[in-house]
């Protein structure tokens, strides 16, 4: 299947700061694609480039199989920063302003208000809206004229848990209707809960990308000790299914393929004449893995 967007070797510097360094990945059609990274990793810069708001220094991208940019733009709804809605105007009238500015359908306003759950409050003034409602209205504006793709930069920033949950539901609902969603976030939790695919950025470099259930798997670690640590290390390195062996001051921390348990390790060592003086399983959270990956 053709990717929704193919990004190839995009680089961008601001003076001495390399905001993006040769970043390449494809966004599959029908995915909720998370661009994940800590503050300053280049997420906003990347979205601004693919939305043609900012020029890259090098590299290229092509939307929807390389159709002309104008045609592509009509199929992309985008929310890079909160639009300047008028406080004294209703949601319905504010959408008229958005529609006029973007040359999008006035007649589509009731449909998008329904999608973002604001039909009942459509005539209320914008200033009476909660932060979550304001954000949903902004997403509504991006949905005018039924785009095929929705691009969102940190859509839950500043929202309370309720507001975050509403946006999450909305994203999942829109995706079910066939819209591909590209979402930048520094929140691992957000990406894990809504995204099917992820690209992780760190200081402008792409660390990894792929389906969430392949990239963001939490790995358990088994910690072991024995009297002869050198013999122990050499021995476990020979064991099938052991992926990684890390030495700490006093222990060995090993990461294994799925299915290898502490009992297997114990048995393997015993069979080779090593009695373990310590054996424990340390559940590694995704949070820890993300922190390690991004060196936070
Ligand atoms: P955040 O979550 O904080 O918005 P981000 O991942 O979106 O971060 P960017 O905003 O793209 O990251 O910034 C990437 C790097 O480029 C950072 O070091 C940032 O300070 C720098 N940067 C971004 N915009 C500019 C600019 N206009 N001038 C100079 N440096 C900039």
py3Dmol code that shows the C-alpha trace and the ligand (Angstrom):
import py3Dmol

protein = """\
ATOM      1  CA  UNK A   1       0.000   0.000   0.000  1.00  0.00           C
ATOM      2  CA  UNK A   2       1.210   3.494  -0.814  1.00  0.00           C
ATOM      3  CA  UNK A   3       2.280   5.516   2.235  1.00  0.00           C
ATOM      4  CA  UNK A   4       0.273   8.613   3.165  1.00  0.00           C
ATOM      5  CA  UNK A   5       3.558  10.483   3.292  1.00  0.00           C
ATOM      6  CA  UNK A   6       7.076   9.412   2.547  1.00  0.00           C
ATOM      7  CA  UNK A   7       9.743  11.498   4.267  1.00  0.00           C
ATOM      8  CA  UNK A   8      13.261  11.235   2.934  1.00  0.00           C
ATOM      9  CA  UNK A   9      16.471  12.577   4.477  1.00  0.00           C
ATOM     10  CA  UNK A  10      14.974  15.770   5.840  1.00  0.00           C
ATOM     11  CA  UNK A  11      17.450  18.082   7.576  1.00  0.00           C
ATOM     12  CA  UNK A  12      17.002  21.489   9.130  1.00  0.00           C
ATOM     13  CA  UNK A  13      19.343  23.687  11.142  1.00  0.00           C
ATOM     14  CA  UNK A  14      18.735  26.915  12.984  1.00  0.00           C
ATOM     15  CA  UNK A  15      22.211  28.420  12.986  1.00  0.00           C
ATOM     16  CA  UNK A  16      24.369  25.968  14.928  1.00  0.00           C
ATOM     17  CA  UNK A  17      21.363  23.950  16.142  1.00  0.00           C
ATOM     18  CA  UNK A  18      20.629  20.851  14.093  1.00  0.00           C
ATOM     19  CA  UNK A  19      16.887  20.529  14.619  1.00  0.00           C
ATOM     20  CA  UNK A  20      16.552  17.605  12.160  1.00  0.00           C
ATOM     21  CA  UNK A  21      19.330  15.381  10.900  1.00  0.00           C
ATOM     22  CA  UNK A  22      18.574  13.246   7.841  1.00  0.00           C
ATOM     23  CA  UNK A  23      15.187  12.024   9.034  1.00  0.00           C
ATOM     24  CA  UNK A  24      13.405   9.440   6.873  1.00  0.00           C
ATOM     25  CA  UNK A  25      10.272   7.367   7.444  1.00  0.00           C
ATOM     26  CA  UNK A  26       6.936   6.487   5.839  1.00  0.00           C
ATOM     27  CA  UNK A  27       3.504   6.920   7.384  1.00  0.00           C
ATOM     28  CA  UNK A  28       1.239   4.000   6.436  1.00  0.00           C
ATOM     29  CA  UNK A  29      -2.301   4.729   5.294  1.00  0.00           C
ATOM     30  CA  UNK A  30      -4.899   4.183   8.008  1.00  0.00           C
ATOM     31  CA  UNK A  31      -2.406   4.503  10.860  1.00  0.00           C
ATOM     32  CA  UNK A  32      -2.352   6.748  13.892  1.00  0.00           C
ATOM     33  CA  UNK A  33       1.279   7.718  13.595  1.00  0.00           C
ATOM     34  CA  UNK A  34       3.011   9.206  16.618  1.00  0.00           C
ATOM     35  CA  UNK A  35       6.094  11.398  16.320  1.00  0.00           C
ATOM     36  CA  UNK A  36       7.505  10.981  19.807  1.00  0.00           C
ATOM     37  CA  UNK A  37      10.409  12.752  21.442  1.00  0.00           C
ATOM     38  CA  UNK A  38      11.350  14.953  24.380  1.00  0.00           C
ATOM     39  CA  UNK A  39      11.105  18.744  24.170  1.00  0.00           C
ATOM     40  CA  UNK A  40      13.397  20.153  21.529  1.00  0.00           C
ATOM     41  CA  UNK A  41      13.793  16.885  19.620  1.00  0.00           C
ATOM     42  CA  UNK A  42      12.499  18.412  16.366  1.00  0.00           C
ATOM     43  CA  UNK A  43       8.863  17.286  16.245  1.00  0.00           C
ATOM     44  CA  UNK A  44       7.326  20.690  15.553  1.00  0.00           C
ATOM     45  CA  UNK A  45      10.033  21.490  13.014  1.00  0.00           C
ATOM     46  CA  UNK A  46       9.281  18.251  11.166  1.00  0.00           C
ATOM     47  CA  UNK A  47       5.523  18.857  11.101  1.00  0.00           C
ATOM     48  CA  UNK A  48       6.032  22.461   9.979  1.00  0.00           C
ATOM     49  CA  UNK A  49       8.209  21.229   7.098  1.00  0.00           C
ATOM     50  CA  UNK A  50       5.774  18.580   5.879  1.00  0.00           C
ATOM     51  CA  UNK A  51       2.946  21.127   6.134  1.00  0.00           C
ATOM     52  CA  UNK A  52       4.984  23.487   3.976  1.00  0.00           C
ATOM     53  CA  UNK A  53       5.086  26.175   6.650  1.00  0.00           C
ATOM     54  CA  UNK A  54       8.855  25.885   6.943  1.00  0.00           C
ATOM     55  CA  UNK A  55      11.504  25.080   4.376  1.00  0.00           C
ATOM     56  CA  UNK A  56      13.954  22.248   5.028  1.00  0.00           C
ATOM     57  CA  UNK A  57      17.673  22.568   4.285  1.00  0.00           C
ATOM     58  CA  UNK A  58      17.689  19.231   2.509  1.00  0.00           C
ATOM     59  CA  UNK A  59      15.687  16.107   1.795  1.00  0.00           C
ATOM     60  CA  UNK A  60      12.199  15.703   0.436  1.00  0.00           C
ATOM     61  CA  UNK A  61       8.739  14.416   1.205  1.00  0.00           C
ATOM     62  CA  UNK A  62       5.800  13.352  -0.891  1.00  0.00           C
ATOM     63  CA  UNK A  63       2.176  13.180   0.162  1.00  0.00           C
ATOM     64  CA  UNK A  64      -0.304  10.631  -1.165  1.00  0.00           C
ATOM     65  CA  UNK A  65       1.959   9.044  -3.729  1.00  0.00           C
ATOM     66  CA  UNK A  66       3.375  12.326  -4.980  1.00  0.00           C
ATOM     67  CA  UNK A  67       0.214  14.110  -6.163  1.00  0.00           C
ATOM     68  CA  UNK A  68       0.679  17.876  -6.720  1.00  0.00           C
ATOM     69  CA  UNK A  69       1.055  19.841  -3.439  1.00  0.00           C
ATOM     70  CA  UNK A  70      -2.154  21.831  -3.960  1.00  0.00           C
ATOM     71  CA  UNK A  71      -4.242  18.702  -4.420  1.00  0.00           C
ATOM     72  CA  UNK A  72      -2.537  17.081  -1.429  1.00  0.00           C
ATOM     73  CA  UNK A  73      -3.147  20.091   0.794  1.00  0.00           C
ATOM     74  CA  UNK A  74      -6.887  19.853   0.184  1.00  0.00           C
ATOM     75  CA  UNK A  75      -6.813  16.379   1.703  1.00  0.00           C
ATOM     76  CA  UNK A  76      -4.871  17.330   4.824  1.00  0.00           C
ATOM     77  CA  UNK A  77      -6.355  18.884   7.941  1.00  0.00           C
ATOM     78  CA  UNK A  78      -3.788  20.398  10.243  1.00  0.00           C
ATOM     79  CA  UNK A  79      -3.522  21.777  13.738  1.00  0.00           C
ATOM     80  CA  UNK A  80       0.009  23.025  14.409  1.00  0.00           C
ATOM     81  CA  UNK A  81      -0.913  25.708  16.898  1.00  0.00           C
ATOM     82  CA  UNK A  82      -4.209  26.724  18.461  1.00  0.00           C
ATOM     83  CA  UNK A  83      -6.042  28.914  15.966  1.00  0.00           C
ATOM     84  CA  UNK A  84      -6.917  32.452  16.994  1.00  0.00           C
ATOM     85  CA  UNK A  85     -10.603  32.017  17.594  1.00  0.00           C
ATOM     86  CA  UNK A  86     -12.588  35.130  18.508  1.00  0.00           C
ATOM     87  CA  UNK A  87     -13.575  35.075  22.163  1.00  0.00           C
ATOM     88  CA  UNK A  88     -16.845  36.949  21.707  1.00  0.00           C
ATOM     89  CA  UNK A  89     -18.051  34.817  18.791  1.00  0.00           C
ATOM     90  CA  UNK A  90     -19.841  31.467  18.903  1.00  0.00           C
ATOM     91  CA  UNK A  91     -18.196  28.215  17.840  1.00  0.00           C
ATOM     92  CA  UNK A  92     -20.415  28.177  14.752  1.00  0.00           C
ATOM     93  CA  UNK A  93     -19.378  31.684  13.714  1.00  0.00           C
ATOM     94  CA  UNK A  94     -15.733  31.034  14.520  1.00  0.00           C
ATOM     95  CA  UNK A  95     -15.830  28.040  12.186  1.00  0.00           C
ATOM     96  CA  UNK A  96     -17.165  30.357   9.474  1.00  0.00           C
ATOM     97  CA  UNK A  97     -14.014  32.469   9.892  1.00  0.00           C
ATOM     98  CA  UNK A  98     -11.805  29.341   9.753  1.00  0.00           C
ATOM     99  CA  UNK A  99     -13.669  28.089   6.679  1.00  0.00           C
ATOM    100  CA  UNK A 100     -13.281  31.438   4.920  1.00  0.00           C
ATOM    101  CA  UNK A 101      -9.560  31.681   5.776  1.00  0.00           C
ATOM    102  CA  UNK A 102      -8.846  28.163   4.568  1.00  0.00           C
ATOM    103  CA  UNK A 103     -11.274  28.397   1.658  1.00  0.00           C
ATOM    104  CA  UNK A 104     -13.091  25.384   3.013  1.00  0.00           C
ATOM    105  CA  UNK A 105     -16.751  24.478   3.173  1.00  0.00           C
ATOM    106  CA  UNK A 106     -19.068  26.721   5.217  1.00  0.00           C
ATOM    107  CA  UNK A 107     -21.702  24.017   4.811  1.00  0.00           C
ATOM    108  CA  UNK A 108     -19.571  21.506   6.626  1.00  0.00           C
ATOM    109  CA  UNK A 109     -19.713  23.277   9.992  1.00  0.00           C
ATOM    110  CA  UNK A 110     -22.601  21.349  11.551  1.00  0.00           C
ATOM    111  CA  UNK A 111     -21.044  18.041  10.548  1.00  0.00           C
ATOM    112  CA  UNK A 112     -17.691  18.802  12.183  1.00  0.00           C
ATOM    113  CA  UNK A 113     -19.340  20.220  15.316  1.00  0.00           C
ATOM    114  CA  UNK A 114     -21.215  16.945  15.664  1.00  0.00           C
ATOM    115  CA  UNK A 115     -17.995  14.919  15.249  1.00  0.00           C
ATOM    116  CA  UNK A 116     -16.179  16.880  17.957  1.00  0.00           C
ATOM    117  CA  UNK A 117     -19.197  16.753  20.283  1.00  0.00           C
ATOM    118  CA  UNK A 118     -19.998  20.465  20.323  1.00  0.00           C
ATOM    119  CA  UNK A 119     -23.394  20.530  18.597  1.00  0.00           C
ATOM    120  CA  UNK A 120     -25.241  21.516  21.752  1.00  0.00           C
ATOM    121  CA  UNK A 121     -22.793  24.299  22.510  1.00  0.00           C
ATOM    122  CA  UNK A 122     -22.423  25.574  18.948  1.00  0.00           C
ATOM    123  CA  UNK A 123     -24.021  28.938  19.757  1.00  0.00           C
ATOM    124  CA  UNK A 124     -22.113  29.530  22.991  1.00  0.00           C
ATOM    125  CA  UNK A 125     -19.382  32.127  22.951  1.00  0.00           C
ATOM    126  CA  UNK A 126     -15.877  30.741  22.569  1.00  0.00           C
ATOM    127  CA  UNK A 127     -14.826  32.408  25.839  1.00  0.00           C
ATOM    128  CA  UNK A 128     -17.301  30.230  27.731  1.00  0.00           C
ATOM    129  CA  UNK A 129     -15.614  27.038  26.509  1.00  0.00           C
ATOM    130  CA  UNK A 130     -13.369  24.841  28.640  1.00  0.00           C
ATOM    131  CA  UNK A 131      -9.816  24.275  27.384  1.00  0.00           C
ATOM    132  CA  UNK A 132     -10.821  20.809  26.178  1.00  0.00           C
ATOM    133  CA  UNK A 133     -13.771  22.215  24.210  1.00  0.00           C
ATOM    134  CA  UNK A 134     -11.524  24.878  22.670  1.00  0.00           C
ATOM    135  CA  UNK A 135      -9.133  22.184  21.527  1.00  0.00           C
ATOM    136  CA  UNK A 136     -11.972  20.085  20.122  1.00  0.00           C
ATOM    137  CA  UNK A 137     -13.238  23.105  18.200  1.00  0.00           C
ATOM    138  CA  UNK A 138      -9.728  23.563  16.786  1.00  0.00           C
ATOM    139  CA  UNK A 139      -9.732  19.939  15.653  1.00  0.00           C
ATOM    140  CA  UNK A 140     -13.214  20.550  14.204  1.00  0.00           C
ATOM    141  CA  UNK A 141     -11.801  23.412  12.129  1.00  0.00           C
ATOM    142  CA  UNK A 142      -9.092  21.072  10.836  1.00  0.00           C
ATOM    143  CA  UNK A 143     -11.785  18.565   9.857  1.00  0.00           C
ATOM    144  CA  UNK A 144     -13.670  20.912   7.537  1.00  0.00           C
ATOM    145  CA  UNK A 145     -14.142  19.339   4.105  1.00  0.00           C
ATOM    146  CA  UNK A 146     -13.355  15.808   5.326  1.00  0.00           C
ATOM    147  CA  UNK A 147      -9.574  15.532   5.013  1.00  0.00           C
ATOM    148  CA  UNK A 148      -7.993  12.147   4.433  1.00  0.00           C
ATOM    149  CA  UNK A 149      -5.158  13.005   6.840  1.00  0.00           C
ATOM    150  CA  UNK A 150      -5.082  14.935  10.094  1.00  0.00           C
ATOM    151  CA  UNK A 151      -1.822  16.397  11.432  1.00  0.00           C
ATOM    152  CA  UNK A 152      -1.819  17.386  15.113  1.00  0.00           C
ATOM    153  CA  UNK A 153       0.988  18.929  17.169  1.00  0.00           C
ATOM    154  CA  UNK A 154       0.734  18.126  20.894  1.00  0.00           C
ATOM    155  CA  UNK A 155      -3.090  18.072  20.837  1.00  0.00           C
ATOM    156  CA  UNK A 156      -3.487  17.432  24.566  1.00  0.00           C
ATOM    157  CA  UNK A 157      -1.074  20.080  25.822  1.00  0.00           C
ATOM    158  CA  UNK A 158      -2.433  21.795  28.904  1.00  0.00           C
ATOM    159  CA  UNK A 159      -5.560  19.653  29.173  1.00  0.00           C
ATOM    160  CA  UNK A 160      -6.782  17.962  32.346  1.00  0.00           C
ATOM    161  CA  UNK A 161      -7.165  14.143  32.409  1.00  0.00           C
ATOM    162  CA  UNK A 162     -10.784  14.422  31.284  1.00  0.00           C
ATOM    163  CA  UNK A 163      -9.896  16.648  28.355  1.00  0.00           C
ATOM    164  CA  UNK A 164      -7.020  14.316  27.424  1.00  0.00           C
ATOM    165  CA  UNK A 165      -9.369  11.321  27.435  1.00  0.00           C
ATOM    166  CA  UNK A 166     -11.875  13.166  25.198  1.00  0.00           C
ATOM    167  CA  UNK A 167      -9.205  14.002  22.622  1.00  0.00           C
ATOM    168  CA  UNK A 168      -7.975  10.416  22.743  1.00  0.00           C
ATOM    169  CA  UNK A 169     -11.477   9.084  22.060  1.00  0.00           C
ATOM    170  CA  UNK A 170     -11.899  11.577  19.250  1.00  0.00           C
ATOM    171  CA  UNK A 171      -8.620  10.539  17.611  1.00  0.00           C
ATOM    172  CA  UNK A 172      -9.539   6.862  17.795  1.00  0.00           C
ATOM    173  CA  UNK A 173     -13.017   7.597  16.402  1.00  0.00           C
ATOM    174  CA  UNK A 174     -11.654   9.606  13.492  1.00  0.00           C
ATOM    175  CA  UNK A 175      -9.178   6.876  12.718  1.00  0.00           C
ATOM    176  CA  UNK A 176     -11.970   4.303  12.697  1.00  0.00           C
ATOM    177  CA  UNK A 177     -13.647   6.420  10.037  1.00  0.00           C
ATOM    178  CA  UNK A 178     -10.563   5.960   7.888  1.00  0.00           C
ATOM    179  CA  UNK A 179      -8.621   9.154   8.604  1.00  0.00           C
ATOM    180  CA  UNK A 180      -4.860   8.724   8.940  1.00  0.00           C
ATOM    181  CA  UNK A 181      -3.605  10.760  11.882  1.00  0.00           C
ATOM    182  CA  UNK A 182      -0.090  12.079  12.443  1.00  0.00           C
ATOM    183  CA  UNK A 183       0.389  13.290  15.970  1.00  0.00           C
ATOM    184  CA  UNK A 184       3.456  14.821  17.620  1.00  0.00           C
ATOM    185  CA  UNK A 185       3.815  14.358  21.337  1.00  0.00           C
ATOM    186  CA  UNK A 186       6.393  14.207  24.094  1.00  0.00           C
ATOM    187  CA  UNK A 187       4.079  11.970  26.118  1.00  0.00           C
ATOM    188  CA  UNK A 188       4.887   8.296  25.841  1.00  0.00           C
ATOM    189  CA  UNK A 189       1.563   7.455  27.468  1.00  0.00           C
ATOM    190  CA  UNK A 190      -0.384   9.346  24.810  1.00  0.00           C
ATOM    191  CA  UNK A 191       1.455   7.656  21.954  1.00  0.00           C
ATOM    192  CA  UNK A 192       1.148   4.229  23.513  1.00  0.00           C
ATOM    193  CA  UNK A 193      -2.602   4.596  24.039  1.00  0.00           C
ATOM    194  CA  UNK A 194      -3.656   5.904  20.642  1.00  0.00           C
ATOM    195  CA  UNK A 195      -0.949   5.230  18.093  1.00  0.00           C
ATOM    196  CA  UNK A 196      -0.504   2.226  15.838  1.00  0.00           C
ATOM    197  CA  UNK A 197       2.927   3.401  14.643  1.00  0.00           C
ATOM    198  CA  UNK A 198       5.649   5.579  16.086  1.00  0.00           C
ATOM    199  CA  UNK A 199       8.842   7.384  15.120  1.00  0.00           C
ATOM    200  CA  UNK A 200      11.103   8.361  18.014  1.00  0.00           C
ATOM    201  CA  UNK A 201      13.232  11.490  17.655  1.00  0.00           C
ATOM    202  CA  UNK A 202      16.098  12.576  19.833  1.00  0.00           C
ATOM    203  CA  UNK A 203      17.904  15.856  19.199  1.00  0.00           C
ATOM    204  CA  UNK A 204      16.891  15.805  15.557  1.00  0.00           C
ATOM    205  CA  UNK A 205      17.877  12.182  14.928  1.00  0.00           C
ATOM    206  CA  UNK A 206      15.433   9.394  14.210  1.00  0.00           C
ATOM    207  CA  UNK A 207      16.147   6.678  16.780  1.00  0.00           C
ATOM    208  CA  UNK A 208      13.657   4.118  15.536  1.00  0.00           C
ATOM    209  CA  UNK A 209      10.295   3.787  13.869  1.00  0.00           C
ATOM    210  CA  UNK A 210       7.693   1.128  13.183  1.00  0.00           C
ATOM    211  CA  UNK A 211       4.537  -0.397  14.636  1.00  0.00           C
ATOM    212  CA  UNK A 212       4.062   0.519  18.304  1.00  0.00           C
ATOM    213  CA  UNK A 213       3.760  -3.126  19.331  1.00  0.00           C
ATOM    214  CA  UNK A 214       7.195  -3.811  17.852  1.00  0.00           C
ATOM    215  CA  UNK A 215       9.041  -0.628  18.788  1.00  0.00           C
ATOM    216  CA  UNK A 216       7.592   0.032  22.214  1.00  0.00           C
ATOM    217  CA  UNK A 217       7.860  -3.317  23.897  1.00  0.00           C
ATOM    218  CA  UNK A 218       8.939  -3.228  27.476  1.00  0.00           C
ATOM    219  CA  UNK A 219      11.718  -5.654  28.183  1.00  0.00           C
ATOM    220  CA  UNK A 220      12.128  -7.444  31.458  1.00  0.00           C
ATOM    221  CA  UNK A 221      15.581  -7.813  32.912  1.00  0.00           C
ATOM    222  CA  UNK A 222      16.874 -10.694  34.957  1.00  0.00           C
ATOM    223  CA  UNK A 223      19.505  -9.870  37.538  1.00  0.00           C
ATOM    224  CA  UNK A 224      21.961 -12.559  38.622  1.00  0.00           C
ATOM    225  CA  UNK A 225      25.031 -12.981  40.830  1.00  0.00           C
ATOM    226  CA  UNK A 226      27.423 -15.826  41.662  1.00  0.00           C
ATOM    227  CA  UNK A 227      30.758 -16.141  43.417  1.00  0.00           C
ATOM    228  CA  UNK A 228      32.682 -16.259  40.153  1.00  0.00           C
ATOM    229  CA  UNK A 229      31.193 -13.394  38.145  1.00  0.00           C
ATOM    230  CA  UNK A 230      33.526 -13.866  35.174  1.00  0.00           C
ATOM    231  CA  UNK A 231      32.582 -17.510  34.782  1.00  0.00           C
ATOM    232  CA  UNK A 232      28.915 -16.551  35.211  1.00  0.00           C
ATOM    233  CA  UNK A 233      29.128 -13.933  32.477  1.00  0.00           C
ATOM    234  CA  UNK A 234      30.867 -16.264  30.035  1.00  0.00           C
ATOM    235  CA  UNK A 235      28.338 -18.967  30.773  1.00  0.00           C
ATOM    236  CA  UNK A 236      25.143 -16.924  30.329  1.00  0.00           C
ATOM    237  CA  UNK A 237      26.523 -15.411  27.146  1.00  0.00           C
ATOM    238  CA  UNK A 238      26.452 -18.942  25.736  1.00  0.00           C
ATOM    239  CA  UNK A 239      22.818 -19.504  26.599  1.00  0.00           C
ATOM    240  CA  UNK A 240      20.371 -19.461  23.718  1.00  0.00           C
ATOM    241  CA  UNK A 241      17.707 -16.778  24.022  1.00  0.00           C
ATOM    242  CA  UNK A 242      19.906 -14.367  25.975  1.00  0.00           C
ATOM    243  CA  UNK A 243      19.914 -11.121  24.000  1.00  0.00           C
ATOM    244  CA  UNK A 244      21.946  -8.734  26.085  1.00  0.00           C
ATOM    245  CA  UNK A 245      24.241  -8.958  29.088  1.00  0.00           C
ATOM    246  CA  UNK A 246      25.022  -5.802  31.057  1.00  0.00           C
ATOM    247  CA  UNK A 247      27.557  -5.686  33.851  1.00  0.00           C
ATOM    248  CA  UNK A 248      26.888  -3.484  36.846  1.00  0.00           C
ATOM    249  CA  UNK A 249      29.262  -3.185  39.783  1.00  0.00           C
ATOM    250  CA  UNK A 250      27.977  -6.295  41.496  1.00  0.00           C
ATOM    251  CA  UNK A 251      25.446  -7.965  39.223  1.00  0.00           C
ATOM    252  CA  UNK A 252      24.805  -9.087  35.689  1.00  0.00           C
ATOM    253  CA  UNK A 253      21.607  -7.804  34.116  1.00  0.00           C
ATOM    254  CA  UNK A 254      20.397  -9.893  31.245  1.00  0.00           C
ATOM    255  CA  UNK A 255      17.690  -9.356  28.693  1.00  0.00           C
ATOM    256  CA  UNK A 256      16.203 -12.456  27.102  1.00  0.00           C
ATOM    257  CA  UNK A 257      13.880 -13.430  24.305  1.00  0.00           C
ATOM    258  CA  UNK A 258      10.262 -14.006  25.224  1.00  0.00           C
ATOM    259  CA  UNK A 259       9.695 -17.320  26.973  1.00  0.00           C
ATOM    260  CA  UNK A 260      12.993 -17.415  28.856  1.00  0.00           C
ATOM    261  CA  UNK A 261      12.254 -17.352  32.568  1.00  0.00           C
ATOM    262  CA  UNK A 262      14.310 -17.060  35.733  1.00  0.00           C
ATOM    263  CA  UNK A 263      13.856 -20.829  36.151  1.00  0.00           C
ATOM    264  CA  UNK A 264      15.495 -21.477  32.771  1.00  0.00           C
ATOM    265  CA  UNK A 265      18.473 -19.329  33.711  1.00  0.00           C
ATOM    266  CA  UNK A 266      18.827 -21.006  37.071  1.00  0.00           C
ATOM    267  CA  UNK A 267      18.713 -24.470  35.536  1.00  0.00           C
ATOM    268  CA  UNK A 268      21.192 -23.545  32.798  1.00  0.00           C
ATOM    269  CA  UNK A 269      23.704 -22.238  35.331  1.00  0.00           C
ATOM    270  CA  UNK A 270      23.227 -25.173  37.725  1.00  0.00           C
ATOM    271  CA  UNK A 271      23.837 -27.640  34.887  1.00  0.00           C
ATOM    272  CA  UNK A 272      27.173 -25.931  34.363  1.00  0.00           C
ATOM    273  CA  UNK A 273      28.107 -26.073  38.011  1.00  0.00           C
ATOM    274  CA  UNK A 274      27.272 -22.493  38.919  1.00  0.00           C
ATOM    275  CA  UNK A 275      25.155 -21.805  41.969  1.00  0.00           C
ATOM    276  CA  UNK A 276      23.459 -18.440  41.744  1.00  0.00           C
ATOM    277  CA  UNK A 277      23.657 -16.348  44.893  1.00  0.00           C
ATOM    278  CA  UNK A 278      21.109 -13.913  43.545  1.00  0.00           C
ATOM    279  CA  UNK A 279      18.363 -14.201  40.929  1.00  0.00           C
ATOM    280  CA  UNK A 280      15.611 -11.681  40.437  1.00  0.00           C
ATOM    281  CA  UNK A 281      13.280 -10.425  37.767  1.00  0.00           C
ATOM    282  CA  UNK A 282      13.100  -6.675  37.225  1.00  0.00           C
ATOM    283  CA  UNK A 283      10.087  -5.538  35.273  1.00  0.00           C
ATOM    284  CA  UNK A 284      11.180  -2.747  33.026  1.00  0.00           C
ATOM    285  CA  UNK A 285       8.573  -0.151  32.284  1.00  0.00           C
ATOM    286  CA  UNK A 286       8.158   1.458  28.914  1.00  0.00           C
ATOM    287  CA  UNK A 287       8.790   4.763  30.627  1.00  0.00           C
ATOM    288  CA  UNK A 288      12.267   3.582  31.663  1.00  0.00           C
ATOM    289  CA  UNK A 289      12.960   2.316  28.168  1.00  0.00           C
ATOM    290  CA  UNK A 290      11.875   5.608  26.598  1.00  0.00           C
ATOM    291  CA  UNK A 291      13.982   7.574  29.092  1.00  0.00           C
ATOM    292  CA  UNK A 292      16.996   5.402  28.312  1.00  0.00           C
ATOM    293  CA  UNK A 293      16.454   5.705  24.563  1.00  0.00           C
ATOM    294  CA  UNK A 294      16.222   9.458  24.730  1.00  0.00           C
ATOM    295  CA  UNK A 295      18.799   9.804  27.511  1.00  0.00           C
ATOM    296  CA  UNK A 296      16.582  11.879  29.725  1.00  0.00           C
TER     297      UNK A 296
END
"""
ligand_1 = """\
31
LIG
P 8.761 21.003 21.852
O 8.030 19.787 22.291
O 9.468 21.713 22.964
O 7.998 21.922 20.954
P 10.017 19.838 19.532
O 10.382 18.419 19.625
O 8.779 20.213 18.810
O 9.997 20.454 20.972
P 11.319 21.810 17.912
O 10.406 22.898 18.417
O 11.142 21.356 16.527
O 11.261 20.558 18.883
O 12.819 22.302 18.127
C 13.961 21.547 17.727
C 15.212 22.346 18.051
O 15.272 23.509 17.212
C 15.275 22.868 19.470
O 16.611 22.839 19.897
C 14.765 24.297 19.351
O 15.312 25.114 20.370
C 15.293 24.683 17.992
N 14.451 25.694 17.331
C 13.151 25.526 16.951
N 12.685 26.638 16.324
C 13.710 27.524 16.301
C 13.872 28.856 15.789
N 12.885 29.479 15.160
N 15.075 29.439 15.953
C 16.099 28.795 16.572
N 16.015 27.543 17.065
C 14.847 26.917 16.950
"""
view = py3Dmol.view(width=600, height=400)
view.addModel(protein, "pdb")
view.setStyle({"model": 0}, {"cartoon": {"style": "trace"}})
view.addModel(ligand_1, "xyz")
view.setStyle({"model": 1}, {"stick": {}})
view.zoomTo()
view.show()
